[in-house]
Structures are given as structure tokens and as C-alpha cells.
Amino acid sequence: MAWRSQLSRNLKELRILFCQKSPSSAPARSFVENNYKDLKTLNPKLPILIRECSGIEPQMWARYDMGVERGIRLEGLSEPQILKALEDLAKAGASTKA
């Protein structure tokens, strides 16, 4: 999982949005609880924003160079699938630099 340490090279900002209580947001909450510390340790200068809002659909947004943003809906995804979605966002950022 070397890509995890490369997030700050490919992303300018990562935002994760979810509801504090809804069952559809449970995997996103679990993902944040289990991965935030490691991601932040590996990418100390990358802004990783966690936004909780009652009733919101879980989603993840990545901001790249030039203000380009890409979002993924997380509803129905398991924690490993959310990690894969983050990897895909990071790889998309790497391809925009080529």
C-alpha cells in the first residue's frame, strides 16, 4: 500500500462526508476511525477534512491541481471498498500530472 504515502503528491485536499448516526454511513465512520491516523501520519501536510452532517449521504471528495474535484458516493460500500475508492482517487490525481 505504498500509494497511501503518496496521497499528498497527487491530492491537494481530501474531504470525507457522512452522517453521525445513519446505518448507510457506518462503513465511512469506521473507515475514518481505522485509517485517519495512518493517512495523516504518512501525509502530514495534506488537509484531510472530516465533515459530519445529519442525514447526509456518505461521500468522499478529492481536490487536485487547478481546483479540479472528483467525488465518489460511499453508500453501499464496505470499508475495504472505500479504501479502494481512495486509491482510485489518488491514482486519478497521478494521471492528471502526466
PATI-987620 format. One record per residue: residue in one letter; x, y, z of N, C-alpha, C in turn. Coordinates in nm, 3 decimals, m for minus. Last residue first. Layout:
# residues N
<rec res="A" n_east="X" n_north="Y" n_up="Z" ca_east="X" ca_north="Y" ca_up="Z" c_east="X" c_north="Y" c_up="Z"/>
...
# end
This chain:
# residues 98
<rec res="A" n_east="0.054" n_north="1.366" n_up="m1.548" ca_east="0.135" ca_north="1.312" ca_up="m1.658" c_east="0.118" c_north="1.389" c_up="m1.785"/>
<rec res="K" n_east="m0.129" n_north="1.455" n_up="m1.369" ca_east="0.000" ca_north="1.523" ca_up="m1.372" c_east="0.086" c_north="1.479" c_up="m1.491"/>
<rec res="T" n_east="m0.341" n_north="1.287" n_up="m1.383" ca_east="m0.363" ca_north="1.424" ca_up="m1.431" c_east="m0.232" c_north="1.502" c_up="m1.440"/>
<rec res="S" n_east="m0.250" n_north="1.056" n_up="m1.264" ca_east="m0.263" ca_north="1.057" ca_up="m1.409" c_east="m0.288" c_north="1.198" c_up="m1.464"/>
<rec res="A" n_east="m0.263" n_north="1.121" n_up="m0.995" ca_east="m0.131" ca_north="1.097" ca_up="m1.055" c_east="m0.140" c_north="1.104" c_up="m1.207"/>
<rec res="G" n_east="m0.538" n_north="1.136" n_up="m0.959" ca_east="m0.456" ca_north="1.256" ca_up="m0.941" c_east="m0.319" c_north="1.241" c_up="m1.003"/>
<rec res="A" n_east="m0.604" n_north="0.870" n_up="m0.993" ca_east="m0.658" ca_north="0.969" ca_up="m1.088" c_east="m0.579" c_north="1.098" c_up="m1.079"/>
<rec res="K" n_east="m0.485" n_north="0.765" n_up="m0.767" ca_east="m0.429" ca_north="0.730" ca_up="m0.899" c_east="m0.480" c_north="0.826" c_up="m1.007"/>
<rec res="A" n_east="m0.659" n_north="0.869" n_up="m0.574" ca_east="m0.517" ca_north="0.905" ca_up="m0.572" c_east="m0.453" c_north="0.878" c_up="m0.708"/>
<rec res="L" n_east="m0.897" n_north="0.743" n_up="m0.642" ca_east="m0.889" ca_north="0.889" ca_up="m0.647" c_east="m0.743" c_north="0.935" c_up="m0.651"/>
<rec res="D" n_east="m0.821" n_north="0.477" n_up="m0.594" ca_east="m0.857" ca_north="0.516" ca_up="m0.730" c_east="m0.852" c_north="0.669" c_up="m0.745"/>
<rec res="E" n_east="m0.786" n_north="0.488" n_up="m0.316" ca_east="m0.672" ca_north="0.455" ca_up="m0.401" c_east="m0.700" c_north="0.499" c_up="m0.546"/>
<rec res="L" n_east="m1.051" n_north="0.536" n_up="m0.243" ca_east="m0.949" ca_north="0.637" ca_up="m0.216" c_east="m0.825" c_north="0.613" c_up="m0.302"/>
<rec res="A" n_east="m1.161" n_north="0.293" n_up="m0.322" ca_east="m1.208" ca_north="0.416" ca_up="m0.385" c_east="m1.108" c_north="0.529" c_up="m0.363"/>
<rec res="K" n_east="m1.032" n_north="0.122" n_up="m0.143" ca_east="m1.005" ca_north="0.108" ca_up="m0.288" c_east="m1.049" c_north="0.234" c_up="m0.363"/>
<rec res="L" n_east="m1.154" n_north="0.212" n_up="0.092" ca_east="m1.008" ca_north="0.223" ca_up="0.077" c_east="m0.968" c_north="0.213" c_up="m0.070"/>
<rec res="I" n_east="m1.413" n_north="0.131" n_up="0.033" ca_east="m1.385" ca_north="0.274" ca_up="0.050" c_east="m1.235" c_north="0.299" c_up="0.036"/>
<rec res="Q" n_east="m1.380" n_north="m0.143" n_up="0.036" ca_east="m1.417" ca_north="m0.079" ca_up="m0.090" c_east="m1.393" c_north="0.071" c_up="m0.084"/>
<rec res="P" n_east="m1.325" n_north="m0.187" n_up="0.308" ca_east="m1.220" ca_north="m0.214" ca_up="0.208" c_east="m1.252" c_north="m0.150" c_up="0.071"/>
<rec res="E" n_east="m1.586" n_north="m0.101" n_up="0.412" ca_east="m1.462" ca_north="m0.028" ca_up="0.444" c_east="m1.349" c_north="m0.060" c_up="0.346"/>
<rec res="S" n_east="m1.831" n_north="m0.117" n_up="0.145" ca_east="m1.771" ca_north="m0.163" ca_up="0.269" c_east="m1.643" c_north="m0.083" c_up="0.295"/>
<rec res="L" n_east="m2.094" n_north="0.087" n_up="0.013" ca_east="m1.958" ca_north="0.035" ca_up="0.006" c_east="m1.911" c_north="m0.010" c_up="0.143"/>
<rec res="G" n_east="m2.338" n_north="0.207" n_up="0.047" ca_east="m2.338" ca_north="0.069" ca_up="0.000" c_east="m2.198" c_north="0.009" c_up="m0.013"/>
<rec res="E" n_east="m2.216" n_north="0.527" n_up="m0.024" ca_east="m2.330" ca_north="0.448" ca_up="0.024" c_east="m2.326" c_north="0.309" c_up="m0.037"/>
<rec res="L" n_east="m2.026" n_north="0.690" n_up="m0.127" ca_east="m1.980" ca_north="0.577" ca_up="m0.047" c_east="m2.093" c_north="0.488" c_up="0.003"/>
<rec res="R" n_east="m1.958" n_north="0.852" n_up="m0.429" ca_east="m2.060" ca_north="0.818" ca_up="m0.330" c_east="m2.016" c_north="0.691" c_up="m0.258"/>
<rec res="I" n_east="m1.691" n_north="1.064" n_up="m0.494" ca_east="m1.741" ca_north="0.927" ca_up="m0.502" c_east="m1.845" c_north="0.909" c_up="m0.393"/>
<rec res="G" n_east="m1.562" n_north="1.339" n_up="m0.691" ca_east="m1.629" ca_north="1.281" ca_up="m0.575" c_east="m1.678" c_north="1.141" c_up="m0.603"/>
<rec res="R" n_east="m1.312" n_north="1.567" n_up="m0.770" ca_east="m1.380" ca_north="1.444" ca_up="m0.810" c_east="m1.437" c_north="1.380" c_up="m0.685"/>
<rec res="E" n_east="m1.202" n_north="1.884" n_up="m0.894" ca_east="m1.251" ca_north="1.798" ca_up="m0.787" c_east="m1.320" c_north="1.675" c_up="m0.845"/>
<rec res="V" n_east="m0.955" n_north="2.122" n_up="m0.967" ca_east="m1.035" ca_north="2.011" ca_up="m1.018" c_east="m1.074" c_north="1.922" c_up="m0.901"/>
<rec res="G" n_east="m0.782" n_north="2.327" n_up="m0.898" ca_east="m0.917" ca_north="2.327" ca_up="m0.843" c_east="m1.008" c_north="2.217" c_up="m0.894"/>
<rec res="M" n_east="m0.524" n_north="2.285" n_up="m0.988" ca_east="m0.610" ca_north="2.373" ca_up="m1.068" c_east="m0.756" c_north="2.369" c_up="m1.022"/>
<rec res="D" n_east="m0.486" n_north="1.953" n_up="m0.854" ca_east="m0.433" ca_north="2.079" ca_up="m0.905" c_east="m0.539" c_north="2.154" c_up="m0.985"/>
<rec res="Y" n_east="m0.774" n_north="1.824" n_up="m0.672" ca_east="m0.646" ca_north="1.812" ca_up="m0.740" c_east="m0.594" c_north="1.950" c_up="m0.777"/>
<rec res="R" n_east="m0.961" n_north="1.693" n_up="m0.412" ca_east="m0.931" ca_north="1.813" ca_up="m0.490" c_east="m0.789" c_north="1.799" c_up="m0.542"/>
<rec res="A" n_east="m1.204" n_north="1.447" n_up="m0.359" ca_east="m1.062" ca_north="1.477" ca_up="m0.373" c_east="m1.048" c_north="1.602" c_up="m0.457"/>
<rec res="W" n_east="m1.452" n_north="1.329" n_up="m0.141" ca_east="m1.414" ca_north="1.423" ca_up="m0.245" c_east="m1.264" c_north="1.446" c_up="m0.243"/>
<rec res="M" n_east="m1.694" n_north="1.090" n_up="m0.061" ca_east="m1.554" ca_north="1.128" ca_up="m0.049" c_east="m1.520" c_north="1.217" c_up="m0.169"/>
<rec res="Q" n_east="m1.995" n_north="1.035" n_up="0.134" ca_east="m1.922" ca_north="1.062" ca_up="0.010" c_east="m1.778" c_north="1.103" c_up="0.039"/>
<rec res="P" n_east="m2.314" n_north="0.942" n_up="0.257" ca_east="m2.168" ca_north="0.936" ca_up="0.270" c_east="m2.099" c_north="0.953" c_up="0.134"/>
<rec res="E" n_east="m2.572" n_north="1.184" n_up="0.272" ca_east="m2.526" ca_north="1.061" ca_up="0.209" c_east="m2.373" c_north="1.056" c_up="0.220"/>
<rec res="I" n_east="m2.691" n_north="1.327" n_up="0.579" ca_east="m2.620" ca_north="1.336" ca_up="0.451" c_east="m2.580" c_north="1.197" c_up="0.402"/>
<rec res="G" n_east="m2.812" n_north="1.329" n_up="0.831" ca_east="m2.892" ca_north="1.294" ca_up="0.714" c_east="m2.820" c_north="1.298" c_up="0.580"/>
<rec res="S" n_east="m2.600" n_north="1.564" n_up="0.977" ca_east="m2.714" ca_north="1.477" ca_up="0.996" c_east="m2.791" c_north="1.455" c_up="0.865"/>
<rec res="C" n_east="m2.265" n_north="1.554" n_up="0.905" ca_east="m2.388" ca_north="1.631" ca_up="0.887" c_east="m2.505" c_north="1.533" c_up="0.894"/>
<rec res="E" n_east="m1.919" n_north="1.593" n_up="0.931" ca_east="m2.037" ca_north="1.519" ca_up="0.976" c_east="m2.159" c_north="1.610" c_up="0.963"/>
<rec res="R" n_east="m1.623" n_north="1.576" n_up="0.762" ca_east="m1.744" ca_north="1.657" ca_up="0.779" c_east="m1.861" c_north="1.567" c_up="0.816"/>
<rec res="I" n_east="m1.286" n_north="1.600" n_up="0.771" ca_east="m1.394" ca_north="1.509" ca_up="0.807" c_east="m1.516" c_north="1.595" c_up="0.838"/>
<rec res="L" n_east="m1.018" n_north="1.654" n_up="0.558" ca_east="m1.132" ca_north="1.715" ca_up="0.626" c_east="m1.242" c_north="1.612" c_up="0.648"/>
<rec res="I" n_east="m0.694" n_north="1.674" n_up="0.540" ca_east="m0.794" ca_north="1.566" ca_up="0.538" c_east="m0.910" c_north="1.616" c_up="0.624"/>
<rec res="P" n_east="m0.442" n_north="1.833" n_up="0.376" ca_east="m0.565" ca_north="1.857" ca_up="0.451" c_east="m0.663" c_north="1.741" c_up="0.431"/>
<rec res="L" n_east="m0.115" n_north="1.716" n_up="0.405" ca_east="m0.238" ca_north="1.703" ca_up="0.327" c_east="m0.359" c_north="1.735" c_up="0.415"/>
<rec res="K" n_east="0.105" n_north="1.708" n_up="0.567" ca_east="0.067" ca_north="1.839" ca_up="0.513" c_east="m0.061" c_north="1.835" c_up="0.430"/>
<rec res="P" n_east="0.143" n_north="1.438" n_up="0.640" ca_east="0.114" ca_north="1.539" ca_up="0.742" c_east="0.068" c_north="1.674" c_up="0.688"/>
<rec res="N" n_east="0.096" n_north="1.154" n_up="0.550" ca_east="0.076" ca_north="1.275" ca_up="0.469" c_east="0.046" c_north="1.393" c_up="0.561"/>
<rec res="L" n_east="0.127" n_north="0.958" n_up="0.742" ca_east="0.200" ca_north="0.943" ca_up="0.617" c_east="0.197" c_north="1.069" c_up="0.530"/>
<rec res="T" n_east="m0.049" n_north="1.056" n_up="0.937" ca_east="0.092" ca_north="1.036" ca_up="0.970" c_east="0.177" c_north="1.028" c_up="0.844"/>
<rec res="K" n_east="m0.290" n_north="1.045" n_up="0.797" ca_east="m0.238" ca_north="1.176" ca_up="0.838" c_east="m0.090" c_north="1.167" c_up="0.875"/>
<rec res="L" n_east="m0.323" n_north="0.769" n_up="0.764" ca_east="m0.316" ca_north="0.857" ca_up="0.646" c_east="m0.254" c_north="0.991" c_up="0.682"/>
<rec res="D" n_east="m0.332" n_north="0.688" n_up="1.036" ca_east="m0.226" ca_north="0.639" ca_up="0.947" c_east="m0.210" c_north="0.730" c_up="0.825"/>
<rec res="K" n_east="m0.565" n_north="0.824" n_up="1.125" ca_east="m0.435" ca_north="0.845" ca_up="1.190" c_east="m0.319" c_north="0.803" c_up="1.099"/>
<rec res="Y" n_east="m0.772" n_north="0.722" n_up="0.952" ca_east="m0.734" ca_north="0.864" ca_up="0.956" c_east="m0.593" c_north="0.884" c_up="1.012"/>
<rec res="N" n_east="m0.849" n_north="0.452" n_up="0.971" ca_east="m0.746" ca_north="0.492" ca_up="0.875" c_east="m0.697" c_north="0.635" c_up="0.886"/>
<rec res="N" n_east="m1.051" n_north="0.394" n_up="1.157" ca_east="m0.942" ca_north="0.299" ca_up="1.140" c_east="m0.827" c_north="0.349" c_up="1.053"/>
<rec res="E" n_east="m1.230" n_north="0.611" n_up="1.147" ca_east="m1.176" ca_north="0.567" ca_up="1.275" c_east="m1.051" c_north="0.480" c_up="1.258"/>
<rec res="V" n_east="m1.292" n_north="0.610" n_up="0.870" ca_east="m1.223" ca_north="0.724" ca_up="0.930" c_east="m1.157" c_north="0.683" c_up="1.062"/>
<rec res="F" n_east="m1.424" n_north="0.362" n_up="0.849" ca_east="m1.305" ca_north="0.391" ca_up="0.768" c_east="m1.225" c_north="0.504" c_up="0.830"/>
<rec res="S" n_east="m1.642" n_north="0.404" n_up="1.017" ca_east="m1.543" ca_north="0.302" ca_up="1.053" c_east="m1.412" c_north="0.325" c_up="0.977"/>
<rec res="R" n_east="m1.779" n_north="0.594" n_up="0.865" ca_east="m1.733" ca_north="0.627" ca_up="1.001" c_east="m1.622" c_north="0.531" c_up="1.044"/>
<rec res="A" n_east="m1.831" n_north="0.435" n_up="0.640" ca_east="m1.749" ca_north="0.557" ca_up="0.626" c_east="m1.695" c_north="0.601" c_up="0.762"/>
<rec res="P" n_east="m2.000" n_north="0.235" n_up="0.746" ca_east="m1.869" ca_north="0.199" ca_up="0.692" c_east="m1.776" c_north="0.321" c_up="0.676"/>
<rec res="A" n_east="m2.223" n_north="0.406" n_up="0.834" ca_east="m2.141" ca_north="0.328" ca_up="0.929" c_east="m2.006" c_north="0.286" c_up="0.870"/>
<rec res="S" n_east="m2.398" n_north="0.530" n_up="0.667" ca_east="m2.270" ca_north="0.596" ca_up="0.689" c_east="m2.176" c_north="0.518" c_up="0.780"/>
<rec res="S" n_east="m2.624" n_north="0.377" n_up="0.678" ca_east="m2.554" ca_north="0.384" ca_up="0.549" c_east="m2.417" c_north="0.451" c_up="0.561"/>
<rec res="P" n_east="m2.721" n_north="0.423" n_up="0.937" ca_east="m2.655" ca_north="0.296" ca_up="0.907" c_east="m2.578" c_north="0.299" c_up="0.775"/>
<rec res="S" n_east="m2.660" n_north="0.749" n_up="1.079" ca_east="m2.727" ca_north="0.662" ca_up="0.982" c_east="m2.649" c_north="0.534" c_up="0.955"/>
<rec res="K" n_east="m2.513" n_north="0.919" n_up="1.254" ca_east="m2.597" ca_north="0.812" ca_up="1.307" c_east="m2.649" c_north="0.712" c_up="1.204"/>
<rec res="Q" n_east="m2.364" n_north="1.118" n_up="1.130" ca_east="m2.316" ca_north="1.064" ca_up="1.257" c_east="m2.389" c_north="0.938" c_up="1.300"/>
<rec res="C" n_east="m2.298" n_north="1.095" n_up="0.780" ca_east="m2.393" ca_north="1.121" ca_up="0.889" c_east="m2.341" c_north="1.053" c_up="1.016"/>
<rec res="F" n_east="m2.013" n_north="1.234" n_up="0.604" ca_east="m2.103" ca_north="1.127" ca_up="0.645" c_east="m2.193" c_north="1.174" c_up="0.758"/>
<rec res="L" n_east="m1.738" n_north="1.300" n_up="0.391" ca_east="m1.864" ca_north="1.348" ca_up="0.449" c_east="m1.950" c_north="1.228" c_up="0.486"/>
<rec res="I" n_east="m1.412" n_north="1.388" n_up="0.354" ca_east="m1.499" ca_north="1.273" ca_up="0.374" c_east="m1.622" c_north="1.324" c_up="0.449"/>
<rec res="R" n_east="m1.174" n_north="1.526" n_up="0.137" ca_east="m1.289" ca_north="1.550" ca_up="0.224" c_east="m1.373" c_north="1.424" c_up="0.232"/>
<rec res="L" n_east="m0.846" n_north="1.622" n_up="0.074" ca_east="m0.937" ca_north="1.508" ca_up="0.080" c_east="m1.048" c_north="1.542" c_up="0.179"/>
<rec res="E" n_east="m0.636" n_north="1.811" n_up="m0.142" ca_east="m0.726" ca_north="1.805" ca_up="m0.027" c_east="m0.813" c_north="1.681" c_up="m0.039"/>
<rec res="K" n_east="m0.459" n_north="1.763" n_up="m0.340" ca_east="m0.442" ca_north="1.889" ca_up="m0.267" c_east="m0.527" c_north="1.890" c_up="m0.140"/>
<rec res="L" n_east="m0.293" n_north="1.462" n_up="m0.439" ca_east="m0.412" ca_north="1.536" ca_up="m0.398" c_east="m0.373" c_north="1.666" c_up="m0.329"/>
<rec res="N" n_east="m0.040" n_north="1.360" n_up="m0.497" ca_east="m0.143" ca_north="1.354" ca_up="m0.600" c_east="m0.268" c_north="1.436" c_up="m0.568"/>
<rec res="R" n_east="0.117" n_north="1.389" n_up="m0.277" ca_east="0.176" ca_north="1.424" ca_up="m0.406" c_east="0.069" c_north="1.434" c_up="m0.514"/>
<rec res="S" n_east="m0.036" n_north="1.295" n_up="m0.070" ca_east="m0.010" ca_north="1.439" ca_up="m0.074" c_east="0.058" c_north="1.482" c_up="m0.203"/>
<rec res="L" n_east="m0.033" n_north="1.014" n_up="m0.123" ca_east="m0.156" ca_north="1.093" ca_up="m0.136" c_east="m0.127" c_north="1.242" c_up="m0.151"/>
<rec res="Q" n_east="0.175" n_north="0.844" n_up="m0.084" ca_east="0.185" ca_north="0.934" ca_up="m0.199" c_east="0.062" c_north="1.024" c_up="m0.215"/>
<rec res="S" n_east="0.121" n_north="0.665" n_up="0.110" ca_east="0.218" ca_north="0.770" ca_up="0.144" c_east="0.233" c_north="0.871" c_up="0.032"/>
<rec res="R" n_east="m0.053" n_north="0.498" n_up="m0.029" ca_east="m0.103" ca_north="0.577" ca_up="0.085" c_east="m0.009" c_north="0.691" c_up="0.121"/>
<rec res="W" n_east="0.090" n_north="0.350" n_up="m0.210" ca_east="0.015" ca_north="0.465" ca_up="m0.261" c_east="m0.034" c_north="0.554" c_up="m0.147"/>
<rec res="A" n_east="0.184" n_north="0.127" n_up="m0.085" ca_east="0.274" ca_north="0.243" ca_up="m0.094" c_east="0.201" c_north="0.369" c_up="m0.142"/>
<rec res="M" n_east="0.081" n_north="m0.118" n_up="0.000" ca_east="0.000" ca_north="0.000" ca_up="0.000" c_east="0.086" c_north="0.126" c_up="0.000"/>
# end
